[in-house]
Amino acid sequence: MKRNENFIMQELAGQFVLVPFGEHALDFNGIVTLNETAKFLWESSAEEINPEKLTAALIKKYSVDEKTAETAVNAFIEQLKEAGCIDG
């Protein structure tokens, strides 16, 4: 899976959001708000969205157990799929 290149991360009023641009902005009406963990995962997935690598990165950064990290990564991926922020 890859990030949809028609979304960019921006900081708005102290919040990080994914904003559509180009033709995709016509189809997507809104923005996707990211919490600190989602921001970290988005930044960590510049090359590809690999659930195993993202889980490992989350464990390393936040010292959480594998199940917690895996659950967070899966929720992150599903929410981005629903919003169209992920291709593939």
C-alpha positions in Angstrom: 0.0 0.0 0.0 1.1 3.6 -0.6 -0.1 6.9 0.6 -2.3 8.7 -1.8 -0.1 11.5 -3.2 -3.1 13.8 -3.4 -3.0 14.4 0.3 -0.6 16.6 2.2 -0.1 17.0 5.9 -0.4 20.5 7.2 -0.6 22.1 10.6 -3.7 24.1 11.2 -4.4 25.9 14.4 -2.0 23.6 16.3 -3.6 20.4 14.8 -2.1 18.2 12.1 -4.4 17.4 9.2 -4.4 15.7 5.8 -5.7 18.0 3.2 -6.6 16.9 -0.3 -5.4 18.8 -3.3 -5.6 18.7 -7.1 -8.5 16.8 -8.7 -8.9 14.8 -5.5 -10.0 17.9 -3.6 -13.1 18.0 -5.8 -14.1 14.5 -4.8 -13.2 14.7 -1.1 -15.1 17.3 0.9 -13.2 17.8 4.2 -9.9 17.1 5.9 -8.5 14.2 8.1 -7.4 15.2 11.5 -4.3 13.4 12.9 -3.5 12.9 16.6 0.2 12.6 17.6 0.3 8.9 17.0 -1.3 9.2 13.5 1.0 12.0 12.6 4.0 9.8 13.5 2.6 6.9 11.5 1.9 9.1 8.5 5.5 10.5 8.6 6.8 6.9 9.0 5.0 5.7 6.0 6.5 7.9 3.3 7.9 5.0 1.3 5.1 2.5 1.8 2.5 1.5 4.3 3.8 -1.7 5.8 1.8 -2.7 8.9 4.7 -4.7 10.4 7.2 -1.9 10.0 4.7 0.7 11.4 4.0 -1.6 14.4 7.7 -1.9 15.1 8.2 1.8 14.8 5.3 2.5 17.2 6.7 0.0 19.8 10.1 1.7 19.6 8.8 5.3 19.8 6.1 4.8 22.5 7.3 1.7 24.3 3.9 0.0 24.0 3.2 -3.7 23.8 2.9 -5.3 20.4 -0.9 -5.9 20.6 -1.5 -2.2 21.4 0.7 -1.1 18.6 -0.8 -3.5 16.1 -4.3 -2.4 17.0 -3.4 1.3 16.6 -1.7 0.7 13.2 -4.7 -1.3 11.9 -7.1 1.4 13.0 -4.9 4.0 11.4 -4.8 2.1 8.1 -8.6 1.5 8.0 -9.4 5.1 8.7 -7.1 6.3 6.0 -8.5 3.7 3.5 -12.0 5.0 4.3 -11.0 8.6 3.6 -9.1 7.6 0.4 -5.7 8.6 1.8 -4.2 5.2 0.9 -3.9 3.6 -2.6 -3.8 -0.1 -2.9 
